[in-house]
Amino acid sequence: MALFGSAAAALESPWYRDTRAAGVVHEIVLVSGVVALGAGAEIAGRRSGALRGRRAVASAGADRRKGGGAAGRTRDGCTDPRTAAGRSGLRAGLGTVVITAVGTWIALGGTTLARTGRDMADRLEAGELSGARELLPSLCGRDPEVLDADGLARAAVESIAENTSDATVAPLVWGAIAGVPGVLGYRAINTLDAMIGYRNERYRNFGWAAARVDDLANLLPARVSGALTVALAPLVGGRPGDAWRAWRRDAGAHPSPNAGVAEATMAGALGVALGGRTEYRHGIEMRPVLGSGRTPQVHDLRRAVRLSNGVQLAAAVAAAAYALGRRRSVRAELPE
């Protein structure tokens, strides 16, 4: 996706106009291009599996004419072409799964997220505020120089909550729904939002489409992430009821329809309060308070990382089960 980001940045200059229409064109061209590449990779994988299948069936037919004997053969001892076809279909399906897995791996940011969170907790516990401040920009856009240890912990917890949803759960959801094109298309949408989806003077119009499309693409994943956070709250000593109440009571007050769900459920699960005075390099924003607990501390950051890992694992298992079940359903509907 670094290559995509470079391409998007290179095209922004000649395509930039201070209009929503220009931003819409920018979004459509770049995202559709990535989706097309993903579709091409998936089709290539399926064709490769189908070719192996035809070769297997042809080989089985030849073997049947010659005769033989082993499991998976007909009564006369020959390889059953139907068995060969079934095996080849399985291989083709596995090929598609592998391609989807590679595409998802390209898109995911969960491993880096957890590692950065743990490293920040280590530095905060050691009293190395300068080291922790150096790590914060890799998680969010806050101004680290004005934050103390608790402020750094809060910023990191909020970022882990939001990025668990949009960096890991969302690619898994879209991979399960739409395969490689879904994974890469989502990642392109998310990258464009991070690049131009701002409400400042330059991007208020040009970045409007990027921000709105990203909101739409994250509506379902954010709620999947929120539901998993509620269910897995006991992993960090929390109560599902508290996480659910924070979601219902506080999420809607957040300026983002998706980040509010992720942060509110995380706050409820950890028993802390997130939001409030938030200092960015461009100025101060007063965010709504999410949750009704205490101010997050360093040990809460470690709990957030642990809960994030649990949510990611549960999402991966659920996405794989959904994709496998859907594939089996489609195959069952095909004519014999």
Secondary structure, DSSP 8 states (H G I E B T S, - for coil): -HHHHHHHHHHHHHH--SSHHHHHHHHHHHHHHHHHHHHHHHHHHHHHHHHHHHHHHHHHHHHHHH---STTB-TTS-B-HHHHHHHHHHHHHHHHHHHHHHHHHHH--HHHHHHHHHHHHHHHHTT-HHHHHHHGGGT--B-GGG--HHHHHHHHHHHHHHHIIIIIIHHHHHHHHHHHHHHHHHHHHHHHHHHH---STTHHHHTHHHHHHHHHHHHHHHHHHHHHHHHTGGGGT--HHHHHHHHHHHGGGSSSTTHHHHHHHHHHHHTB-EEEEEEETTEEEEEEEESSSB---HHHHHHHHHHHHHHHHHHHHHHHHHHHHHHHHHHHHS--
